[in-house]
Amino acid sequence: MGTSPSTVFLYYILFLLLGHCCFCISQQERDEITELPGQPPNVTFNQYSGYVTVNKEAGRALFYWLVESPASRAPETRPLVLWLNGGPGCSSIAYGAAEEIGPFRINPDGKTLYFNKYAWHNLANLLFLESPAGVGFSYTNTTSDLYTFGDQRTAEDAYTFLINWFVRFPQYKHREFYIAGESYAGHYIPQLSQLVYERNKGIQNPIMNFKGFLVGNGVMDDYHDYIGTFEYWWTHALISDSTYRLLRNSCDYGSSQHPSTDCIKALNIATVEQGNIDPYSIFTRPCNDTSSLMRKLRGHYPWMSRAYDPCTERYSNMYFNLPEVQKALHANVTGIPYPWKTCSDIVGDYWADSPVSMLPIYQELIAAGFKIWIFSGDTDSVVPVTATRYSVDALKLPTVINWYPWYDNGKVGGWSQVYKGLTLVTVTGAGHEVPLHRPRQAYILFRSFLENKPMPRQKV
């Protein structure tokens, strides 16, 4: 039995309608995370994650995770903050999102999550980016890319990511926008900020309404970083007098990107003298020494279950390698022999370009009037507070508010100095990852940054 022409026409119209509706769901909606495995109940905020292509020819795509502010905090009125971790070659999902400022922390079982009481998304919408390609879930289809990344391409790819991401999330166009991060992101952040600034010139009401940046324990200037780091090691009794002198005489501060043979020998001696410590947090035990201790303490003292745990990186490796987690995040499935890792084994080892100083960019952006804050945990021996202070001092900025203690619940939370165009904040007792070691104090710092208010001076 044949089909009448009118019926065929109706089928054709129906086909067109159905075909059109296949595209009704936007990429933003496809990226929405419905539920993360092991997440606690009563999640009241939206999350999105997925890929944004930054170079079609090479097949480079960067992975992001957006965590919006809770519905009760009016996310549509909150600024957007891009968070970057450094390395180079380390994941912003592993560190920034899962250990520091994200909405969840990972339990020791590596399968379940709990709420982070001091998550920064209570103050701003957070955009975590795994950068460059080859880090975390971000990828490239051109293998040679992994061996040729450097500061310049990383900044260009991050900028391209942002341009394309704002197309996908138009509700964030013209929103107040900041960049934050730590460690080698002390290079990423100023360079990306400079790109945004330069390409916004001459544009009224730019899509990227960039307002400033925030850097923690960041690499700033090779010359002052070397001097400050060696001095920190010596003043904190991590190395001998003779090794301190050897380092100062053998290492050519900042004149070359490649340490001399004598400098490497001196650094090796310093490493031996420092012993089995966590250089990122010199007064806390490394993970292997504390995992059994933490389990025992939790059995006797339940309140310690949310105390600092040095094994958080281990939990990230477990959680983000779960197939169900990767599926929920819309990430490419990894596995043996290419598991997801907190830091890449390749990216960073073959870094192509790394300027010896970020200070000229700071000077340019300070002169342009952006809000710039630098913070430093004072128990980090990798990028220590002394290195940061030497770099800031080299900018020769006029002082607006002299060095003073800031307070949290009547206790000194650290110290601060406000310069013309830059604010420096230290956080006492915090290591390299300030929000991991001192989450409440880091939250206060972030709130002060967004409000553009000095750190609280009253002992209340």
Secondary structure as a PSIPRED ss2 file (coil, helix, strand):
# PSIPRED VFORMAT (PSIPRED V4.0)

   1 M C   1.000  0.000  0.000
   2 G C   1.000  0.000  0.000
   3 T C   1.000  0.000  0.000
   4 S C   1.000  0.000  0.000
   5 P H   0.000  1.000  0.000
   6 S H   0.000  1.000  0.000
   7 T H   0.000  1.000  0.000
   8 V H   0.000  1.000  0.000
   9 F H   0.000  1.000  0.000
  10 L H   0.000  1.000  0.000
  11 Y H   0.000  1.000  0.000
  12 Y H   0.000  1.000  0.000
  13 I H   0.000  1.000  0.000
  14 L H   0.000  1.000  0.000
  15 F H   0.000  1.000  0.000
  16 L H   0.000  1.000  0.000
  17 L H   0.000  1.000  0.000
  18 L H   0.000  1.000  0.000
  19 G H   0.000  1.000  0.000
  20 H H   0.000  1.000  0.000
  21 C H   0.000  1.000  0.000
  22 C C   1.000  0.000  0.000
  23 F C   1.000  0.000  0.000
  24 C C   1.000  0.000  0.000
  25 I C   1.000  0.000  0.000
  26 S C   1.000  0.000  0.000
  27 Q H   0.000  1.000  0.000
  28 Q H   0.000  1.000  0.000
  29 E H   0.000  1.000  0.000
  30 R H   0.000  1.000  0.000
  31 D C   1.000  0.000  0.000
  32 E E   0.000  0.000  1.000
  33 I C   1.000  0.000  0.000
  34 T C   1.000  0.000  0.000
  35 E C   1.000  0.000  0.000
  36 L C   1.000  0.000  0.000
  37 P C   1.000  0.000  0.000
  38 G C   1.000  0.000  0.000
  39 Q C   1.000  0.000  0.000
  40 P C   1.000  0.000  0.000
  41 P C   1.000  0.000  0.000
  42 N C   1.000  0.000  0.000
  43 V C   1.000  0.000  0.000
  44 T C   1.000  0.000  0.000
  45 F C   1.000  0.000  0.000
  46 N C   1.000  0.000  0.000
  47 Q E   0.000  0.000  1.000
  48 Y E   0.000  0.000  1.000
  49 S E   0.000  0.000  1.000
  50 G E   0.000  0.000  1.000
  51 Y E   0.000  0.000  1.000
  52 V E   0.000  0.000  1.000
  53 T E   0.000  0.000  1.000
  54 V E   0.000  0.000  1.000
  55 N E   0.000  0.000  1.000
  56 K C   1.000  0.000  0.000
  57 E C   1.000  0.000  0.000
  58 A C   1.000  0.000  0.000
  59 G C   1.000  0.000  0.000
  60 R E   0.000  0.000  1.000
  61 A E   0.000  0.000  1.000
  62 L E   0.000  0.000  1.000
  63 F E   0.000  0.000  1.000
  64 Y E   0.000  0.000  1.000
  65 W E   0.000  0.000  1.000
  66 L E   0.000  0.000  1.000
  67 V E   0.000  0.000  1.000
  68 E C   1.000  0.000  0.000
  69 S C   1.000  0.000  0.000
  70 P C   1.000  0.000  0.000
  71 A H   0.000  1.000  0.000
  72 S H   0.000  1.000  0.000
  73 R H   0.000  1.000  0.000
  74 A C   1.000  0.000  0.000
  75 P H   0.000  1.000  0.000
  76 E H   0.000  1.000  0.000
  77 T H   0.000  1.000  0.000
  78 R C   1.000  0.000  0.000
  79 P C   1.000  0.000  0.000
  80 L E   0.000  0.000  1.000
  81 V E   0.000  0.000  1.000
  82 L E   0.000  0.000  1.000
  83 W E   0.000  0.000  1.000
  84 L E   0.000  0.000  1.000
  85 N C   1.000  0.000  0.000
  86 G C   1.000  0.000  0.000
  87 G C   1.000  0.000  0.000
  88 P C   1.000  0.000  0.000
  89 G C   1.000  0.000  0.000
  90 C E   0.000  0.000  1.000
  91 S C   1.000  0.000  0.000
  92 S C   1.000  0.000  0.000
  93 I H   0.000  1.000  0.000
  94 A H   0.000  1.000  0.000
  95 Y H   0.000  1.000  0.000
  96 G H   0.000  1.000  0.000
  97 A H   0.000  1.000  0.000
  98 A H   0.000  1.000  0.000
  99 E H   0.000  1.000  0.000
 100 E H   0.000  1.000  0.000
 101 I C   1.000  0.000  0.000
 102 G C   1.000  0.000  0.000
 103 P C   1.000  0.000  0.000
 104 F E   0.000  0.000  1.000
 105 R E   0.000  0.000  1.000
 106 I E   0.000  0.000  1.000
 107 N C   1.000  0.000  0.000
 108 P C   1.000  0.000  0.000
 109 D C   1.000  0.000  0.000
 110 G C   1.000  0.000  0.000
 111 K C   1.000  0.000  0.000
 112 T C   1.000  0.000  0.000
 113 L E   0.000  0.000  1.000
 114 Y E   0.000  0.000  1.000
 115 F E   0.000  0.000  1.000
 116 N C   1.000  0.000  0.000
 117 K C   1.000  0.000  0.000
 118 Y C   1.000  0.000  0.000
 119 A C   1.000  0.000  0.000
 120 W H   0.000  1.000  0.000
 121 H H   0.000  1.000  0.000
 122 N H   0.000  1.000  0.000
 123 L C   1.000  0.000  0.000
 124 A C   1.000  0.000  0.000
 125 N E   0.000  0.000  1.000
 126 L E   0.000  0.000  1.000
 127 L E   0.000  0.000  1.000
 128 F E   0.000  0.000  1.000
 129 L E   0.000  0.000  1.000
 130 E E   0.000  0.000  1.000
 131 S C   1.000  0.000  0.000
 132 P C   1.000  0.000  0.000
 133 A C   1.000  0.000  0.000
 134 G C   1.000  0.000  0.000
 135 V C   1.000  0.000  0.000
 136 G C   1.000  0.000  0.000
 137 F C   1.000  0.000  0.000
 138 S C   1.000  0.000  0.000
 139 Y E   0.000  0.000  1.000
 140 T C   1.000  0.000  0.000
 141 N C   1.000  0.000  0.000
 142 T C   1.000  0.000  0.000
 143 T H   0.000  1.000  0.000
 144 S H   0.000  1.000  0.000
 145 D H   0.000  1.000  0.000
 146 L H   0.000  1.000  0.000
 147 Y H   0.000  1.000  0.000
 148 T C   1.000  0.000  0.000
 149 F C   1.000  0.000  0.000
 150 G C   1.000  0.000  0.000
 151 D H   0.000  1.000  0.000
 152 Q H   0.000  1.000  0.000
 153 R H   0.000  1.000  0.000
 154 T H   0.000  1.000  0.000
 155 A H   0.000  1.000  0.000
 156 E H   0.000  1.000  0.000
 157 D H   0.000  1.000  0.000
 158 A H   0.000  1.000  0.000
 159 Y H   0.000  1.000  0.000
 160 T H   0.000  1.000  0.000
 161 F H   0.000  1.000  0.000
 162 L H   0.000  1.000  0.000
 163 I H   0.000  1.000  0.000
 164 N H   0.000  1.000  0.000
 165 W H   0.000  1.000  0.000
 166 F H   0.000  1.000  0.000
 167 V H   0.000  1.000  0.000
 168 R H   0.000  1.000  0.000
 169 F C   1.000  0.000  0.000
 170 P H   0.000  1.000  0.000
 171 Q H   0.000  1.000  0.000
 172 Y H   0.000  1.000  0.000
 173 K C   1.000  0.000  0.000
 174 H C   1.000  0.000  0.000
 175 R C   1.000  0.000  0.000
 176 E E   0.000  0.000  1.000
 177 F E   0.000  0.000  1.000
 178 Y E   0.000  0.000  1.000
 179 I E   0.000  0.000  1.000
 180 A E   0.000  0.000  1.000
 181 G E   0.000  0.000  1.000
 182 E E   0.000  0.000  1.000
 183 S C   1.000  0.000  0.000
 184 Y C   1.000  0.000  0.000
 185 A H   0.000  1.000  0.000
 186 G H   0.000  1.000  0.000
 187 H H   0.000  1.000  0.000
 188 Y H   0.000  1.000  0.000
 189 I H   0.000  1.000  0.000
 190 P H   0.000  1.000  0.000
 191 Q H   0.000  1.000  0.000
 192 L H   0.000  1.000  0.000
 193 S H   0.000  1.000  0.000
 194 Q H   0.000  1.000  0.000
 195 L H   0.000  1.000  0.000
 196 V H   0.000  1.000  0.000
 197 Y H   0.000  1.000  0.000
 198 E H   0.000  1.000  0.000
 199 R H   0.000  1.000  0.000
 200 N H   0.000  1.000  0.000
 201 K C   1.000  0.000  0.000
 202 G C   1.000  0.000  0.000
 203 I C   1.000  0.000  0.000
 204 Q C   1.000  0.000  0.000
 205 N C   1.000  0.000  0.000
 206 P C   1.000  0.000  0.000
 207 I C   1.000  0.000  0.000
 208 M C   1.000  0.000  0.000
 209 N E   0.000  0.000  1.000
 210 F E   0.000  0.000  1.000
 211 K E   0.000  0.000  1.000
 212 G E   0.000  0.000  1.000
 213 F E   0.000  0.000  1.000
 214 L E   0.000  0.000  1.000
 215 V E   0.000  0.000  1.000
 216 G E   0.000  0.000  1.000
 217 N C   1.000  0.000  0.000
 218 G C   1.000  0.000  0.000
 219 V C   1.000  0.000  0.000
 220 M C   1.000  0.000  0.000
 221 D E   0.000  0.000  1.000
 222 D H   0.000  1.000  0.000
 223 Y H   0.000  1.000  0.000
 224 H H   0.000  1.000  0.000
 225 D H   0.000  1.000  0.000
 226 Y H   0.000  1.000  0.000
 227 I H   0.000  1.000  0.000
 228 G H   0.000  1.000  0.000
 229 T H   0.000  1.000  0.000
 230 F H   0.000  1.000  0.000
 231 E H   0.000  1.000  0.000
 232 Y H   0.000  1.000  0.000
 233 W H   0.000  1.000  0.000
 234 W H   0.000  1.000  0.000
 235 T H   0.000  1.000  0.000
 236 H C   1.000  0.000  0.000
 237 A C   1.000  0.000  0.000
 238 L C   1.000  0.000  0.000
 239 I C   1.000  0.000  0.000
 240 S C   1.000  0.000  0.000
 241 D H   0.000  1.000  0.000
 242 S H   0.000  1.000  0.000
 243 T H   0.000  1.000  0.000
 244 Y H   0.000  1.000  0.000
 245 R H   0.000  1.000  0.000
 246 L H   0.000  1.000  0.000
 247 L H   0.000  1.000  0.000
 248 R H   0.000  1.000  0.000
 249 N H   0.000  1.000  0.000
 250 S H   0.000  1.000  0.000
 251 C C   1.000  0.000  0.000
 252 D C   1.000  0.000  0.000
 253 Y C   1.000  0.000  0.000
 254 G C   1.000  0.000  0.000
 255 S C   1.000  0.000  0.000
 256 S C   1.000  0.000  0.000
 257 Q C   1.000  0.000  0.000
 258 H C   1.000  0.000  0.000
 259 P C   1.000  0.000  0.000
 260 S C   1.000  0.000  0.000
 261 T H   0.000  1.000  0.000
 262 D H   0.000  1.000  0.000
 263 C H   0.000  1.000  0.000
 264 I H   0.000  1.000  0.000
 265 K H   0.000  1.000  0.000
 266 A H   0.000  1.000  0.000
 267 L H   0.000  1.000  0.000
 268 N H   0.000  1.000  0.000
 269 I H   0.000  1.000  0.000
 270 A H   0.000  1.000  0.000
 271 T H   0.000  1.000  0.000
 272 V H   0.000  1.000  0.000
 273 E H   0.000  1.000  0.000
 274 Q H   0.000  1.000  0.000
 275 G C   1.000  0.000  0.000
 276 N C   1.000  0.000  0.000
 277 I C   1.000  0.000  0.000
 278 D C   1.000  0.000  0.000
 279 P C   1.000  0.000  0.000
 280 Y C   1.000  0.000  0.000
 281 S C   1.000  0.000  0.000
 282 I C   1.000  0.000  0.000
 283 F C   1.000  0.000  0.000
 284 T C   1.000  0.000  0.000
 285 R C   1.000  0.000  0.000
 286 P C   1.000  0.000  0.000
 287 C H   0.000  1.000  0.000
 288 N H   0.000  1.000  0.000
 289 D H   0.000  1.000  0.000
 290 T H   0.000  1.000  0.000
 291 S H   0.000  1.000  0.000
 292 S H   0.000  1.000  0.000
 293 L H   0.000  1.000  0.000
 294 M H   0.000  1.000  0.000
 295 R H   0.000  1.000  0.000
 296 K H   0.000  1.000  0.000
 297 L H   0.000  1.000  0.000
 298 R H   0.000  1.000  0.000
 299 G H   0.000  1.000  0.000
 300 H H   0.000  1.000  0.000
 301 Y C   1.000  0.000  0.000
 302 P H   0.000  1.000  0.000
 303 W H   0.000  1.000  0.000
 304 M H   0.000  1.000  0.000
 305 S H   0.000  1.000  0.000
 306 R H   0.000  1.000  0.000
 307 A C   1.000  0.000  0.000
 308 Y C   1.000  0.000  0.000
 309 D C   1.000  0.000  0.000
 310 P C   1.000  0.000  0.000
 311 C C   1.000  0.000  0.000
 312 T H   0.000  1.000  0.000
 313 E H   0.000  1.000  0.000
 314 R H   0.000  1.000  0.000
 315 Y H   0.000  1.000  0.000
 316 S H   0.000  1.000  0.000
 317 N H   0.000  1.000  0.000
 318 M H   0.000  1.000  0.000
 319 Y H   0.000  1.000  0.000
 320 F C   1.000  0.000  0.000
 321 N C   1.000  0.000  0.000
 322 L C   1.000  0.000  0.000
 323 P H   0.000  1.000  0.000
 324 E H   0.000  1.000  0.000
 325 V H   0.000  1.000  0.000
 326 Q H   0.000  1.000  0.000
 327 K H   0.000  1.000  0.000
 328 A H   0.000  1.000  0.000
 329 L C   1.000  0.000  0.000
 330 H C   1.000  0.000  0.000
 331 A C   1.000  0.000  0.000
 332 N C   1.000  0.000  0.000
 333 V C   1.000  0.000  0.000
 334 T C   1.000  0.000  0.000
 335 G E   0.000  0.000  1.000
 336 I C   1.000  0.000  0.000
 337 P C   1.000  0.000  0.000
 338 Y E   0.000  0.000  1.000
 339 P C   1.000  0.000  0.000
 340 W C   1.000  0.000  0.000
 341 K C   1.000  0.000  0.000
 342 T C   1.000  0.000  0.000
 343 C E   0.000  0.000  1.000
 344 S C   1.000  0.000  0.000
 345 D C   1.000  0.000  0.000
 346 I C   1.000  0.000  0.000
 347 V C   1.000  0.000  0.000
 348 G C   1.000  0.000  0.000
 349 D C   1.000  0.000  0.000
 350 Y C   1.000  0.000  0.000
 351 W C   1.000  0.000  0.000
 352 A C   1.000  0.000  0.000
 353 D C   1.000  0.000  0.000
 354 S C   1.000  0.000  0.000
 355 P C   1.000  0.000  0.000
 356 V C   1.000  0.000  0.000
 357 S E   0.000  0.000  1.000
 358 M C   1.000  0.000  0.000
 359 L H   0.000  1.000  0.000
 360 P H   0.000  1.000  0.000
 361 I H   0.000  1.000  0.000
 362 Y H   0.000  1.000  0.000
 363 Q H   0.000  1.000  0.000
 364 E H   0.000  1.000  0.000
 365 L H   0.000  1.000  0.000
 366 I H   0.000  1.000  0.000
 367 A H   0.000  1.000  0.000
 368 A C   1.000  0.000  0.000
 369 G C   1.000  0.000  0.000
 370 F C   1.000  0.000  0.000
 371 K E   0.000  0.000  1.000
 372 I E   0.000  0.000  1.000
 373 W E   0.000  0.000  1.000
 374 I E   0.000  0.000  1.000
 375 F E   0.000  0.000  1.000
 376 S E   0.000  0.000  1.000
 377 G E   0.000  0.000  1.000
 378 D C   1.000  0.000  0.000
 379 T C   1.000  0.000  0.000
 380 D C   1.000  0.000  0.000
 381 S C   1.000  0.000  0.000
 382 V C   1.000  0.000  0.000
 383 V C   1.000  0.000  0.000
 384 P C   1.000  0.000  0.000
 385 V H   0.000  1.000  0.000
 386 T H   0.000  1.000  0.000
 387 A H   0.000  1.000  0.000
 388 T H   0.000  1.000  0.000
 389 R H   0.000  1.000  0.000
 390 Y H   0.000  1.000  0.000
 391 S H   0.000  1.000  0.000
 392 V H   0.000  1.000  0.000
 393 D H   0.000  1.000  0.000
 394 A H   0.000  1.000  0.000
 395 L C   1.000  0.000  0.000
 396 K C   1.000  0.000  0.000
 397 L C   1.000  0.000  0.000
 398 P C   1.000  0.000  0.000
 399 T E   0.000  0.000  1.000
 400 V E   0.000  0.000  1.000
 401 I E   0.000  0.000  1.000
 402 N E   0.000  0.000  1.000
 403 W E   0.000  0.000  1.000
 404 Y E   0.000  0.000  1.000
 405 P E   0.000  0.000  1.000
 406 W E   0.000  0.000  1.000
 407 Y E   0.000  0.000  1.000
 408 D E   0.000  0.000  1.000
 409 N C   1.000  0.000  0.000
 410 G C   1.000  0.000  0.000
 411 K E   0.000  0.000  1.000
 412 V E   0.000  0.000  1.000
 413 G E   0.000  0.000  1.000
 414 G E   0.000  0.000  1.000
 415 W E   0.000  0.000  1.000
 416 S E   0.000  0.000  1.000
 417 Q E   0.000  0.000  1.000
 418 V E   0.000  0.000  1.000
 419 Y E   0.000  0.000  1.000
 420 K C   1.000  0.000  0.000
 421 G C   1.000  0.000  0.000
 422 L E   0.000  0.000  1.000
 423 T E   0.000  0.000  1.000
 424 L E   0.000  0.000  1.000
 425 V E   0.000  0.000  1.000
 426 T E   0.000  0.000  1.000
 427 V E   0.000  0.000  1.000
 428 T C   1.000  0.000  0.000
 429 G C   1.000  0.000  0.000
 430 A C   1.000  0.000  0.000
 431 G C   1.000  0.000  0.000
 432 H C   1.000  0.000  0.000
 433 E C   1.000  0.000  0.000
 434 V H   0.000  1.000  0.000
 435 P H   0.000  1.000  0.000
 436 L H   0.000  1.000  0.000
 437 H H   0.000  1.000  0.000
 438 R C   1.000  0.000  0.000
 439 P H   0.000  1.000  0.000
 440 R H   0.000  1.000  0.000
 441 Q H   0.000  1.000  0.000
 442 A H   0.000  1.000  0.000
 443 Y H   0.000  1.000  0.000
 444 I H   0.000  1.000  0.000
 445 L H   0.000  1.000  0.000
 446 F H   0.000  1.000  0.000
 447 R H   0.000  1.000  0.000
 448 S H   0.000  1.000  0.000
 449 F H   0.000  1.000  0.000
 450 L H   0.000  1.000  0.000
 451 E H   0.000  1.000  0.000
 452 N C   1.000  0.000  0.000
 453 K C   1.000  0.000  0.000
 454 P C   1.000  0.000  0.000
 455 M C   1.000  0.000  0.000
 456 P C   1.000  0.000  0.000
 457 R C   1.000  0.000  0.000
 458 Q C   1.000  0.000  0.000
 459 K C   1.000  0.000  0.000
 460 V C   1.000  0.000  0.000
